[in-house]
């Protein structure tokens, strides 16, 4: 009897990707077979994103595309956009089931039951307060992994912040954490099957542990990992500035488990805009944290998220943001024009910044980001760095590539070894340095003793 096949399309953040990989792992455990992008599938699952209006549009487009490509498939839609705007998907002919956030972990069991009842999935709002709980996708000793060289582990979900521009708390509910012991078990399991790096991820990762009994924290979790060493290295996907402690920074130093790389949302470099966004820090506090990281770890990679064109962002406010970034020792930027999300307070905020002005400001800031990246490359040129060799060669050059602890991508020169010998380095952590860069700051280096 032919195995039923499934295909999962995951849009948006690393948390979505982790959840999609977990659903896939459970389906395979139930005897389903995963189909490739070019293959036909009996079941199509779309894990949608709502972080911007464009992400929502792409989620709907992908759903329609899969329905056209797989006309006989069962089509299931879940994720943040499906949670916050299910009516958009009820309008799409061919969608069989819309699954809310709290129930997405039940999808594999639902599909595995021959007489499953769709009423199992009564659409409901996310949980807040004490009723919220961490979604359990797999058993605590079953690692979740996809095709990446570096494994992701979702340790936290939801958000209590309710920034005025953000729809995600309305999609995922209150902050909840994976139990401390389960995190350690998952990381150890990933290490046993060969992963050298685990990326700790969440919707608001810095809130990890505050809902647990006894209460703990992200710093305490990293400290325990630093002591126990369940894996070679860990990385935090993103963390708020007011949640970065001196102790956490020091654990990203030489000889410790945490990578010297911090991705930190700035969003705006003007105090009035930050207040309208309901961000929990001032420009001065943010600047102090960044300079503190740089003081302790002068070669650490520091990335920022910035939103351009938030309602009320004046020319002076933009200049403040631009000058702040000029003055900060950061290594790269992720810049986004403001995307109004219906259902958030900022949807109604005025005065609006014209779209062309927001795009122009974003372009200027991205150009500054490239200058920062070039300066960071020069800072690290000739230094011995640690890098994890990726499992996939670069598809353009055919070269091996490594991701360094401080988040640089370095292509490895072929020193005459056969490709087979070089391929044995895949998945390993090596010492390397680079002394040249090509187009678009493409770094080329070599492995060193």
Secondary structure, DSSP 8 states (H G I E B T S, - for coil): ----EEEEEE-SSHHHHHHHHHHHHHHHHTT-EE--TTS--SEEEEEE--SSHHHHHHHHHHHHHHHHHTTTSEEEEEEHHHHH-HHHHHTSTT--EE--GGGGGGHHHHHH-TT--GGG--------GGG------S-TT-----S-SSEEEE-EE--S---TT--HHHHH-S-EE--HHHHHHHHHHHHHTT-SEEEEE-SSGGGTTTTSSS---HHHHHHHHHHH-SSSEEEES---GGG--HHHHHTTSTTSSB-SEEEEEEE-SSHHHHHHHT-SS-HHHHHHHHHHHHHH-TT-EEEEEEEE--TT--HHHHHHHHHHHHHS--SEEEEEE----TTSGGGG-SS---HHHHHHHHHHHHHHHHHHHHHHHHHHTT--EEEEE-SS--TTT--EEEEETTS-EEEE---S--HHHHHTTTT-EEEEEEEEE-GGG-EEEEE--
